[in-house]
Amino acid sequence: MSEEKEMKWDASRRGDFKLFLAALEYAVGPLPLFADLAITDYYLDNEKGDFSARRMALRIRRQKGRYEATLKGRSALKNGLARRVELTKPLACARSFSSALRALQRESQWEKMPLYNLRVRFVLRNRRRSYKVRFGNSLCEASLDRYVIFAAGRRLARKEIELEMKGGTEKDFLRLVRLLTQRSGLPFVRVSKVASAEKLLQEQKFVRTNL
């Protein structure tokens, strides 16, 4: 598995995206052309809950009509900076979520995690605008996310900004993180997308238990 490093800022206030883009342009110079993406993530587990029990996440993502599966290890979120290990495999022949799920389950396990009887726990739909930038010797992708979580019959809409290190040196990535935080004044994200969905699921479980 490779380690993913990304910084997350809260963008719930009106004008936060503009504040961030102004700070990003100050840091890296004129911004490149952006890419607008529509992303749907299906988070899965088996009937025994093996993935959530081990604080792992299994996801099938649809983007630009293509599907891929990602297995995420335990993540640490501190002061907005997330670190986690993850492994991704393309599901090249899939043309729908159902066919993507079947393709994934053709293997009995992945990194010793069982892939039988998988079911959707929650869905995340994201409208993302991304910029690929360079700062010093670091290559990064800055993303403006407008996403909605669908879990336990409930809907949660939020906005956040993500800066992911794609290559180069971590030292320069962290320098850029500090500069953007200072220039934009944006607060860190305290709860990840997955943790927010898990909270909705737990709240629903609590309600059902106490009916």
Sequence and secondary structure as in RCSB ss.txt:
>XXXX:A:sequence
MSEEKEMKWDASRRGDFKLFLAALEYAVGPLPLFADLAITDYYLDNEKGDFSARRMALRIRRQKGRYEATLKGRS
ALKNGLARRVELTKPLACARSFSSALRALQRESQWEKMPLYNLRVRFVLRNRRRSYKVRFGNSLCEASLDRYVIF
AAGRRLARKEIELEMKGGTEKDFLRLVRLLTQRSGLPFVRVSKVASAEKLLQEQKFVRTNL
>XXXX:A:secstr
 EEEEEEEEE  STTHHHHHHHHHHHHHSS    EEEEEEEEEEEETT HHHHTT EEEEEEETTEEEEEEEEEE
EEETTEEEEEEEEEE TT SSHHHHHHHHHTSSEETTEE SSEEEEEEEEEEEEEEEEEETTEEEEEEEEEEEEE
ETTEEEEEEEEEEEEEEE HHHHHHHHHHHHHHH   B  S HHHHHHHHHHHHHHHHHT 
